[in-house]
């Protein structure tokens, strides 16, 4: 299996540590083997600054057309043209992170309502499965 995610100019990244944790940005410049310059283009709330590569998670898409040390307006224009924010919002990781935020925001009563709803759903599903199994046994297929 070949490794396909490289630290390169235009690579979309997810910040996993620090005050901007959970936000995306674009690599604009590789400073050295440990640090890169990241810019959010004014769309994601990430200011243009250096990050350690260990703080970042590389994503599957790349912003095409960015040159070395592109300025913030250029990054913003390229991100808007290529719908980077919408692509990010369609990923499984984004949806999982949003689900975690929703769960953390729940109170005791919300958690109780969720458990109760899951219990009712599982009861209905079990009844349907039992009816299907019974029908298959009567038909001699099981």
N, C-alpha and C positions, 0 to 999 in steps of 0.2 A: 504494500500500500504506500503510495507516494504522499508526502506531506504537501498540502496545497495552500496553507495559510502562511504567508510570509510577511515580515515587517517591511512594508514598502510605502512609498508616498501614495496617498489616496486610499489606503486601507482603512476601512471603518472599524472602530474599536469600541469596546464596552469598558468603562472604567469600573474596576471592581473594588477599589479602596479609596479612602479619603472623602473629602466633602462633596465631590462630584460622583460618588458611587451610584451606579445604576444608570448613568447617562452615557450617551454615545458621542463620539467625536471622530475626526479624520486625522490621520497622520500626515503632517505637512512637511516635516523634515526629520531625518535621522541624525541626532546629535552625536551619539557614539554608540557603542555596543550595548549600553545599558539604558539609554534615555532617548526619547523621541519628543518632537514638538507636536502638540495636538491642538486642534482648533475645532470648535463646535459650529462655526459659521453663523453664530447668533441665533440658530434654530433650536439648539438643544440645551442651552444654558451653560455650556462648557466654555470657559474663557481660554484664550490662546496662551498655553504655557507648557512647560516641559513636564513629562511624566516618566517614571521608571517603567520599563517594559513589563516588569513583574506586577505592576498595578493594573495592567490592561489585559483584556481578552480579545483576541482577534476575531473578527466576524467574517462571514462568507463573502461579502460584497466589497467592491472597490469603487471609489469615485473616479471615473475616467476623466482625463483632460486636466488634471491638476499638475502643475509644474512644481519644481523644487522651491520651497518657501513661498507658496502662494499666499496672498493676503486674504484677510477675512471676507471681504466682499466677493472675491473670486470663489472662495470655498462655499459661501452661502449660495451663490448663483449655481454652481455645479451640483450642490446637494439638492436644490429645488428642481433643477432640470431632470435629474435622475431619480427623483422621488425616494431618496435615501431614508427619510424618516418613515414613510409609509412602508417601505420594504422592511425596516426594522420592526415596525409594529405588527407585521405579518409573521414574524418568526416565533417559533415555539418558546424560545428563551424569554422573549418579551412578555408573552402571555403568561408564562409561569411566574415571572417576577410580579406582574400585576395581580395574579391570584394570591401570591404570598402577601402583598400589601393589603389586599382586601381581608384576608384572614387575620392579619395582625391588627387591623382596625376594628375587628368584631368585639363586642362586649359579651358578657356572660349570657344574657338572654338571646342574643343573636346566635351564639354557639349552640344553645339549647334548641332553638328553632331549627337550626341546620341538622342537628342530630335527629330530631323528631321527624323532619322531612325525609332524611335518608332511611330511617327505620320504616316509614310508611311505604316509600318506594320499594325497598327490598322485600317487604311483605307482599306487595302486589306482584313483583317479579317472581318470587318463589311460588306463589299460587299459579301463575301462568305456566311456569316450568313444570310444576307437578301435574297440571292438567295435560300438558303435552306428553309427558312421560307416560301417564296413565293411558292416553289415547294410543300411543305407539305400542304399549304392552298388550292392549286389547286387540290391536291389529296384527299382533304376532311379529312385529318388526324389531322388537327389543327383548 
